[in-house]
């Protein structure tokens, strides 16, 4: 049974994203509010790598733009639907952790007028369904790379409204998957933080196993067996490339994973399990892209410098990367976390007028402290466990998302009864 056919206009209020001056933004800190921009809305989550922040006092001025948990947010400006990752008309459910954040312009928040008629969490999943997205995207206007969706189009969307009890059951089923995904993401963050903590304790604070008996060199002030070297002394460095997009044979049915910096932006962990685009063996051969061995350290080196990723298999990248493989395997994770702790220095060594780029030539001549083999091996073994755990959690999330996305349309069109 259902209540009947209703429209968004009848049942919901639509709140525009806010607009504020760039000078109002402040650095991340304790008394700040997260700002959710269209560029933060990726796949089915929120990319935290480029969040902006406003001071808490801004809440009074921009109170109408405050997001609640389980709000539905729709991007109203973006690319054509074929470019799914940045398309206008994508729907997002706001997780609990972002409650109280502010929504920026070029997106709208859709919130139920009455929870006793339309359950807000059910509304959020409706907004992520194909039928809703397809409807509003068909009404989009503008160029392929800058399509805009009018609020009036969204308001006219009509849908069969189930009984409240049914709405809640559907939302509960789908949110179970999202809650498991969110818990796994939290575990992934904790694993990476644990590795970073060990790195800092051992290699910054120099409280590594056996440090009590270590003797510091009088000149370098480094423990015995440690030395300052150049990057090129302990690692091999390579770049990437992009096959011609005009040649379909380089792309169609490609199976070689091909990462761009946006893949690292979309990922909330160091571990990568897939790339957005893939190239063919011919595309690999006919470009400067190279086939990289498993667990190559992928480091973005232009525009956004200092994003990192690891893939447990052969892969390739575009030219926006410096790809790193240690000459000694035991140094792999030491190098990774050393570089992660030096992003500001990497950016400072970049150059370029249009956009900053860290060249391989400059990078290879930067210095790095090389620890003794026993300490780096010990660190490798501990971090390897964290990386493997993270990879397992990422694969779990991939399966959970696939199962949820299969269920979503079937629950919404009542193919599956609840």
N, C-alpha and C positions, 0 to 999 in steps of 0.2 A: 504493500500500500504506500501511497504517497500523498503529500499535501496538495500537489498539483504543480502546474507550470508557473514559475516565477521568473523575474528578471533580476539582474544585479542592481538595477536602479531601485527596485521595490524593496530589496532585502538588505542592501549594503550601503555604507558610506565610503566614498572615495576621497583619500587624502593625498594631495600632491606632495612630492618631495620638496625639501626646502632649498633655498638658494642663499648663500652667504659669501662674503668676500674672502678671498684666499688669505688675506692678512689676519683673519680671525683664527686660522688654524694654529694649534700649539703642538709642541713635541709630546710624545707619549709620556705618561706619568701617572700619578695617583689620582689627582682630581681632574680627570678628563673624561670626555664622552666619545665613544666610537662613532664615526660617520660612515654609513654604508652608501657607497657610490655604485653606479652601474658597473664600473670596471671591477668592483669587488664581487659581483654576482657571476659566478662561474659554475658550469655543470649543475650539480645540485647542491652546491655549498657556497661558502663565503671565503674568498681569498683574503687571508690576513696579512699577506706580504706587503701590501701597499695601502693599509688603512690610514685614514686621516683622523684627526682628533680636534674637538672643540673643548674649551674650558667648561667645567660643570655649570658655571653661571649662565652659560648659553641656553640651558634648559628652559629658563623662564622666557627668553626671547623666542625660542623655537619650539615651544611646548607642543604645538600642533603636529610637529614632524617626529615625535617620539614613537618608536616602534614597541609593540607588545609581543610577547611570545606567541607563536602560531599565527601571526599576521600573514596575510598573503601580499607579496610584493610583486608587481608586474613592471618589467622594463618597457617604457613607452617610446624610447629612442634607441636605435641600434641598426644593425645591418639587415639584409634580406634574410628571410627564414632559412634559405639554403645554407647560410653561414651560421650554423646552429649555436656555436659557442658565444657569439656576440649579437645574436638576433634580437630584434625588438619583439615583445610579446612573450618573453620567457617568464614563467611563474616560479616563485620561491617562497618556501615556508621559513619564517624567521625562528631559529632555534631559541631555546630558553636563555642561552648564554649571551644572546644579543638583545635581550629585552632591555629597554631603556636607551638603546642606540638611536641615532638620528638618521633619517632617510634623506639623501641628497636628491637633487633635481634629476629629471629624465627617468623617473620611476614613480609609481603610485602605490600607496598602501590601500588595500581593500579590506574592510572590516565589517563584520555583521552589525546590523542595527539592533538585533535582538537575539541573544544567545538561546532563548527558549523557542525560537523558530528556526534559525539557521546557526548551526554549531560552527564556531569560527575555525576550528581545526579541520572540519569537513570542508569548509570553504577553501582553505589553503590547499588541500589535496585536489579539489575540483579545479583550482587555478593551475595546477601542474599537469592536468590531464590533456591529452591530445585534442579532444573535442573543443575545449575552451581555447587552447593556444591557437589551434587552426582557425577558429572563428575570428579571433581578434587580429591575427596576423593577416588574414585575407582582407581586412579593412584598412591595413596600413597604407600609408601614402609616402612618396618620396623616392629618392635615388636608392640604388641597391646597397650602398654603404652608409646611408643615413635615412632609414625609414622611420616614420613617426606614426604612432597610433593615437588617435583622438580619444579622449575620455568618453565622448558620446557613443563611440563604438562599443567600448567596454560595458557601458550602462545598459545597452540594448540586449546583451547576451541573456538568453532564456534557458532555463534548465529545469528538469523534473526534480522537485524537492522531496526526498524521502521523509518519513516520520523521524522525529528527533532522535528516538532511540536507535533507529537504523543508522542515522548519520554518525552517532557516537560510536557505534560498533565498527563501522567502516573506518573511521578516523583512528580508532584504537588499534585495529589490525595493522594499518599502514604505519602508524607511529611506532609500533613495536619494532619494525625494521629500522626506522630512522633512529630510534633510541639505541639500538645495538650498534649501528654505524657510528653514532656519536660517542658511545663508550669506547669503541675501538680506536677512534681518533684521539681520545684522551689518553689511552694507553700508549699510543704511538708517540704522542708528545712527551709522556713521562720517560719512555725509553730513550728518546733523543736527548732529553734533559739529563738523564743519568749518564750518558756517554759524555756530554759536554762538561758535567760536573767532575767526572774522573779526569778528563783532559786538563781542566783548570787546576785541579788539585795536584796532579803529577807534573805538568809541564809549565805551568805559570807560577804556582806556589812552591814548586819543586819538593812536594811531599810525596814522592813516589815510593814504592816498596823498597825499603833498605836505605832511604835517604839519610837516616841517622848516622850511617857509617860512610856516607859519600864524602869525598874530598873535593873541594872546589878548586879549580885552576886559578892561580893567583892573577893571571892576566885576563882571562875571558870571564871569570866568575861563573863558569859552567862546571857541572859535575864531571868527574873523570870519564873519558870515553865519549863525551858530547862535544860537538863542534859546530861552528857557524859556517855554512856553505851557501852556494848559490842554488836556486831552484833547479837549474839544469844539471846540477851535480847528482841529484838524487831522484830525478823524475824525467820521464819522456813526455813531451808536450806536442799535441797536434791540434789542428783546427777542424772545421767542417765545411760543408758546401750545400748548395741548393741546385738540384737538377732543373733544367729548363721547364717551366710550367706550361710552355707551349707544346711540349712533346708528351702526348698521352702515354706513350710506351714507358715513360719514366715513372709514371704514377699509378695508372690503372691496374688494379689487382696486385699492387705492391705488397710485399710481405716483410721488407726490411724496415725495422722500426727507425723512425727519423724524428728526432726530438728538436723542438725549437724552445727558446726561453719561456714561451707562454705555457709549455707543458710543465715546467718547473714552477711557474707562478700558480698553476691550477692545483698543484700537488701540495698537500699539507704535511708531507714527510719527505725525508731524503730518498726513500725507496720509490722507484718508478716501476710500474708494472705494465704500462702500455703507452704508446705515443698517439697523439691525435691524428697524425698523418703518417703514411708509410710510402716507401719508394720501392721500385723494382731493382733487381740485380743490375739491369742495364742502366737505370738511373744512377745507381751507385758508381758504376764504371765510367759513365759519361759526365761525371761532375767531380768536384774536389772533395765531396763527402767521402769519408773513410769508414770502413767497417771496424768498429772498436771492440775490444775484448770485454768479457763480462766484468762488472764492477769497476769499469773505468769511471774516474771522478769527472763528472760533467759540470763545468763551471761557466755560467753565463759571463760574457766578457764585453758586451756592448749594450748601450741603452741602460737596461737594468743590470748592473754588474754585481756579481757575488751571490747568485742563486746556485744551489748545488743539487745534484741528483746522482743516484746509483741505479743501474739496471743489471739484473743478474742474468745477462745473456749478451749476445752480440747486438750492436745497435750502431746508429750513425746520428750525426747532428747537422744542423745548418751552420752557417759561418759565424753565428753569434756566440760561439763557445770557445773556450780553451779546454781541451780534453787532456786529462792527466793520468799517467800510469807510472807508479813508482818503480825504480830499478830494483828495489828489494820489496817483496810482497808485504813484509812485516811493517812497512812504513805507510801502507795505504790509508789506514784510518787516522793515523797521526797527522798525515798531510791534510786530509779532509778537514779535521777539526781545527788544525792550525790555520788553514785558510778561512774557515768559517769565523774564526775569531779576529780576522784581519780585514774584514770587508771594507772598512773606512780607508785603510791603507791601500787596498787594491783600487778603490775609486780614485784616491789621490794620485795614483800612478797612471791613470787613464788620461787620454787626450782626445781632442776632436771638437770641431765647431758646431756641427749640426747635432751630434750626439756623442757622448763619451764612449771611448773604446779602449780597453786594456789590450795592448798588442802582445803577441807571443814573445817578441824580441825583448820588450821591457820586462815582462813577467819572468822570463827565464833568468834575468840578471838580478832579480830581487833575492834577498838573502833569507835563509831559514835555518833554524837550529836543528841539527840532526842528533837525536838522542842515541844512547848505546843500544845495541841490538836486543839485549834481554828486556829492557824496559819497553821498547817499541813492540816487541813480540807479545809481551804480557798485555799491553794495551790493545793490540790487534785481537787477541783471543777474547777479551771481554766485550769489545765493541762488536765483533762478529756475531756473538750471541744476540745482542740487541738488534742488529741489522736483520738477522734471520727471523727473530720474533716479529719485527716490524713488517717484514715481507709477508709472513703468515696472516697478520691482521689486515694488511692491504688486500690480499686475495679474499679473505672473508668478507670484507666490505664490498668488493666487486660482485661477489655472489649474492650478497644481501640486496644490493642495489638492483641487480638483474631480476631477482625474485619480486621485489617491491614493484618494479616497473611493469612486470607482467600482471601482477595483481591489480594495480591501480585502475586501468581501463575496465577490467572485468567487474570490479566492485562498483565503479561509477555507473556503468550501464546495466548493472544488476544481473549480469550473466551468472555471477556467483551470488547465491542468496546468503544473507547473514541474519 
